[in-house]
Structure formats: C-alpha cells, structure tokens
Amino acid sequence: MRGKPQYMVIDAHCDVLYQLETKGGSLKERPQGQLDLYRLKAGGVGAQFFALYTGAPHRALRALPSVL
C-alpha cells in the first residue's frame, strides 16, 4: 500500500468537561487552549477519553451518579 500511512489518534485524558461545567461553553465553540469538535476532527482524533472530577464529598459508589 503506497501513500501516507493511516493511524488513529487516541487522546487518553482531557479535562475540558469540567471546564465546560464550571465556566459554561460548548464543544462546538472554539475556546482558547482547550479542545473542541473542530480541533478533534482536524487533528484526526479517532477516540477521546474525558476525565471526570467528583470532588471530596462524593466517595466510592456515590461518585458515579454525580458525574453522570
């Protein structure tokens, strides 16, 4: 097979959801210094894992419902 090899880019950690929750915004916008849907597509990202922060009051099994 000739030409440019095709690789899937996978980003395994992203904190942007916390920023969107606390400061507002959308993945459709183009914020300074964070990712958005345009940049994911332009960068060829095929998979994105988002970090979820729950804070100290949410322990053990109570943390999952708080971030969902």
N, C-alpha and C positions, 0 to 999 in steps of 0.2 A: 504494500500500500504506500503510495507516494503522497507527498504533501505534508502539511503540518499535523503532528500527532494530536489526537483529541484526548483531553484529560478532564475529569470532573473536579472542580474546585470545591472543597468542603471546609467551611469555617466552623470550628468546633466550640466557639464561645463568643457570645455577643450580649452586651448589657443594654442594648437600645430599648428593650421593652420597659425596663424600669424607668428610663428617662421619659419615655412617652407617657407612662402612667403618672409620674410626678410632675412633669412640666408641660404635658399636653403635646399634641402633634400627631403625625400620621406617617406610616411607612411610604405613603405616596408623595410626601413632601421631600425637599432636599435640605435637611438640616446641616449645619456646619459640623464637620468632624465625625459624624455618625453615618451609619449605613441607611439606605433607602432602597426601594424596589428597583429604581433606575440603576443604581450602582451595583446591586446584586446581579442584575441581568448583564450590564456592561462588563462586569468582571468575570462573567462565566461561572458564577457560583451555582452549583447544582444542588447543594444541601446546606442548610443553615441551622445551627443549634443555638437556641436562645437561653441565656442564663435567667433564672427566676430567683429573686430575693424575697424572703418572707419576713425577716426581722426576728428579734429575740422573743417576742410574745408568742410566736407560733412555733410550737415544738412538735417533733415526731409526726404523727399522722394528721395533726391539725394543720400542718403547713401546706399540704397539697390543695385542699379546698380554698385556702386563702389566695393562692396564686391563680387558680382557675377562675 
